[in-house]
Amino acid sequence: MNINKLSNKLIFIKSISWRLIGSTATSLIAFYFGIPVSTIGLVFFADLFLKLALYYFHEKLWIYIIQNK
């Protein structure tokens, strides 16, 4: 298998699993501080998608840097 395809798939899976953990933690903190549940849902999904994209491109940048030394 092509290392770039494997890297893309692995990075994407890592991104999703880590963001689920991180977004859940953010939601629990928001709940603890009394933020309404409907707002917590919006925060959860905004946090999930924004940080998922940022993490994915961060990982891709590191791979690019390492491969082009």
N, CA and C atoms as a LAMMPS dump frame, in Angstrom:
ITEM: TIMESTEP
0
ITEM: NUMBER OF ATOMS
207
ITEM: BOX BOUNDS ff ff ff
-5.0000000000000000e+02 5.0000000000000000e+02
-5.0000000000000000e+02 5.0000000000000000e+02
-5.0000000000000000e+02 5.0000000000000000e+02
ITEM: ATOMS id mol type element x y z
1 1 1 N 0.851 -1.188 0
2 1 2 C 0 0 0
3 1 3 C 0.887 1.24 0
4 2 1 N 0.448 2.246 -0.695
5 2 2 C 1.151 3.521 -0.781
6 2 3 C 1.19 4.182 0.602
7 3 1 N 2.375 4.636 1.011
8 3 2 C 2.538 5.238 2.346
9 3 3 C 1.694 6.496 2.502
10 4 1 N 1.514 7.269 1.433
11 4 2 C 0.698 8.472 1.538
12 4 3 C -0.768 8.134 1.766
13 5 1 N -1.275 7.091 1.083
14 5 2 C -2.664 6.675 1.305
15 5 3 C -2.836 6.149 2.726
16 6 1 N -1.867 5.361 3.188
17 6 2 C -1.923 4.851 4.556
18 6 3 C -1.864 6.004 5.539
19 7 1 N -0.987 6.96 5.288
20 7 2 C -0.86 8.104 6.179
21 7 3 C -2.158 8.9 6.234
22 8 1 N -2.768 9.15 5.093
23 8 2 C -4.016 9.906 5.066
24 8 3 C -5.103 9.202 5.866
25 9 1 N -5.228 7.898 5.668
26 9 2 C -6.256 7.134 6.369
27 9 3 C -5.98 7.124 7.873
28 10 1 N -4.742 6.874 8.257
29 10 2 C -4.382 6.835 9.674
30 10 3 C -4.574 8.192 10.332
31 11 1 N -4.155 9.25 9.66
32 11 2 C -4.32 10.595 10.208
33 11 3 C -5.798 10.913 10.396
34 12 1 N -6.616 10.542 9.421
35 12 2 C -8.041 10.82 9.517
36 12 3 C -8.674 10.054 10.677
37 13 1 N -8.328 8.785 10.844
38 13 2 C -8.866 7.986 11.949
39 13 3 C -8.404 8.542 13.289
40 14 1 N -7.12 8.886 13.387
41 14 2 C -6.605 9.491 14.624
42 14 3 C -7.306 10.802 14.914
43 15 1 N -7.537 11.6 13.875
44 15 2 C -8.203 12.886 14.037
45 15 3 C -9.601 12.709 14.614
46 16 1 N -10.349 11.776 14.063
47 16 2 C -11.716 11.551 14.532
48 16 3 C -11.731 11.058 15.971
49 17 1 N -10.905 10.06 16.277
50 17 2 C -10.932 9.505 17.641
51 17 3 C -10.507 10.555 18.668
52 18 1 N -9.484 11.325 18.348
53 18 2 C -9.026 12.341 19.293
54 18 3 C -10.051 13.455 19.461
55 19 1 N -10.702 13.85 18.372
56 19 2 C -11.695 14.915 18.469
57 19 3 C -12.925 14.472 19.232
58 20 1 N -13.318 13.226 19.112
59 20 2 C -14.445 12.743 19.914
60 20 3 C -14.125 12.841 21.403
61 21 1 N -12.917 12.479 21.76
62 21 2 C -12.495 12.585 23.162
63 21 3 C -12.461 14.049 23.588
64 22 1 N -11.819 14.892 22.777
65 22 2 C -11.694 16.309 23.115
66 22 3 C -13.028 17.034 23.164
67 23 1 N -13.894 16.763 22.203
68 23 2 C -15.198 17.433 22.172
69 23 3 C -16.089 16.979 23.32
70 24 1 N -15.974 15.716 23.69
71 24 2 C -16.723 15.224 24.849
72 24 3 C -16.253 15.93 26.118
73 25 1 N -14.951 16.081 26.265
74 25 2 C -14.418 16.779 27.436
75 25 3 C -14.902 18.231 27.461
76 26 1 N -14.879 18.899 26.317
77 26 2 C -15.364 20.277 26.234
78 26 3 C -16.836 20.357 26.625
79 27 1 N -17.629 19.41 26.145
80 27 2 C -19.065 19.387 26.459
81 27 3 C -19.308 19.156 27.947
82 28 1 N -18.533 18.266 28.545
83 28 2 C -18.688 18.015 29.985
84 28 3 C -18.327 19.248 30.806
85 29 1 N -17.305 19.949 30.404
86 29 2 C -16.924 21.184 31.098
87 29 3 C -18.029 22.223 30.959
88 30 1 N -18.569 22.353 29.751
89 30 2 C -19.662 23.31 29.525
90 30 3 C -20.875 22.946 30.376
91 31 1 N -21.197 21.667 30.457
92 31 2 C -22.32 21.199 31.277
93 31 3 C -22.079 21.514 32.752
94 32 1 N -20.856 21.292 33.21
95 32 2 C -20.496 21.571 34.601
96 32 3 C -20.729 23.041 34.943
97 33 1 N -20.432 23.928 34.002
98 33 2 C -20.598 25.361 34.238
99 33 3 C -22.008 25.86 33.962
100 34 1 N -22.924 24.951 33.675
101 34 2 C -24.329 25.306 33.569
102 34 3 C -24.791 25.848 32.229
103 35 1 N -24.047 25.601 31.199
104 35 2 C -24.464 26.039 29.869
105 35 3 C -25.633 25.16 29.424
106 36 1 N -26.667 25.744 28.816
107 36 2 C -27.828 24.96 28.383
108 36 3 C -27.443 23.816 27.436
109 37 1 N -28.151 22.71 27.558
110 37 2 C -27.83 21.511 26.783
111 37 3 C -27.884 21.786 25.273
112 38 1 N -28.843 22.572 24.805
113 38 2 C -28.925 22.865 23.365
114 38 3 C -27.675 23.604 22.886
115 39 1 N -27.165 24.476 23.707
116 39 2 C -25.942 25.209 23.361
117 39 3 C -24.739 24.282 23.407
118 40 1 N -24.732 23.361 24.361
119 40 2 C -23.625 22.399 24.456
120 40 3 C -23.554 21.562 23.188
121 41 1 N -24.706 21.175 22.648
122 41 2 C -24.714 20.41 21.4
123 41 3 C -24.079 21.18 20.26
124 42 1 N -24.398 22.461 20.162
125 42 2 C -23.791 23.296 19.121
126 42 3 C -22.285 23.429 19.332
127 43 1 N -21.888 23.628 20.578
128 43 2 C -20.465 23.74 20.901
129 43 3 C -19.749 22.427 20.559
130 44 1 N -20.377 21.301 20.898
131 44 2 C -19.776 19.986 20.631
132 44 3 C -19.472 19.835 19.139
133 45 1 N -20.452 20.095 18.283
134 45 2 C -20.252 19.88 16.85
135 45 3 C -19.322 20.923 16.226
136 46 1 N -19.415 22.166 16.659
137 46 2 C -18.494 23.188 16.15
138 46 3 C -17.061 22.837 16.535
139 47 1 N -16.872 22.458 17.795
140 47 2 C -15.559 22.064 18.298
141 47 3 C -15.049 20.834 17.547
142 48 1 N -15.918 19.866 17.347
143 48 2 C -15.544 18.624 16.675
144 48 3 C -15.042 18.889 15.262
145 49 1 N -15.82 19.592 14.456
146 49 2 C -15.456 19.773 13.051
147 49 3 C -14.302 20.743 12.851
148 50 1 N -14.294 21.837 13.591
149 50 2 C -13.211 22.806 13.441
150 50 3 C -11.872 22.197 13.845
151 51 1 N -11.825 21.589 15.008
152 51 2 C -10.556 21.037 15.482
153 51 3 C -10.154 19.775 14.73
154 52 1 N -11.122 19.039 14.193
155 52 2 C -10.809 17.892 13.345
156 52 3 C -10.043 18.364 12.116
157 53 1 N -10.539 19.393 11.481
158 53 2 C -9.869 19.925 10.293
159 53 3 C -8.493 20.478 10.642
160 54 1 N -8.395 21.216 11.727
161 54 2 C -7.101 21.779 12.125
162 54 3 C -6.083 20.69 12.437
163 55 1 N -6.51 19.651 13.149
164 55 2 C -5.603 18.55 13.49
165 55 3 C -5.146 17.814 12.234
166 56 1 N -6.071 17.548 11.322
167 56 2 C -5.735 16.834 10.088
168 56 3 C -4.669 17.595 9.302
169 57 1 N -4.881 18.899 9.095
170 57 2 C -3.916 19.674 8.323
171 57 3 C -2.605 19.873 9.076
172 58 1 N -2.649 19.9 10.38
173 58 2 C -1.433 19.962 11.196
174 58 3 C -0.592 18.706 10.971
175 59 1 N -1.239 17.541 10.998
176 59 2 C -0.532 16.286 10.764
177 59 3 C 0.041 16.231 9.351
178 60 1 N -0.748 16.672 8.369
179 60 2 C -0.262 16.68 6.983
180 60 3 C 0.952 17.594 6.836
181 61 1 N 0.937 18.729 7.518
182 61 2 C 2.074 19.645 7.463
183 61 3 C 3.324 18.99 8.033
184 62 1 N 3.192 18.286 9.145
185 62 2 C 4.337 17.605 9.74
186 62 3 C 4.884 16.527 8.815
187 63 1 N 4.013 15.784 8.166
188 63 2 C 4.481 14.771 7.218
189 63 3 C 5.23 15.449 6.067
190 64 1 N 4.698 16.538 5.572
191 64 2 C 5.354 17.284 4.498
192 64 3 C 6.739 17.752 4.938
193 65 1 N 6.824 18.294 6.135
194 65 2 C 8.12 18.787 6.649
195 65 3 C 9.12 17.657 6.792
196 66 1 N 8.685 16.542 7.345
197 66 2 C 9.578 15.397 7.559
198 66 3 C 10.063 14.815 6.224
199 67 1 N 9.166 14.702 5.264
200 67 2 C 9.532 14.111 3.964
201 67 3 C 10.391 15.036 3.133
202 68 1 N 10.383 16.312 3.396
203 68 2 C 11.125 17.258 2.571
204 68 3 C 12.316 17.872 3.278
205 69 1 N 12.873 17.167 4.227
206 69 2 C 14.072 17.67 4.923
207 69 3 C 15.262 17.605 4.005
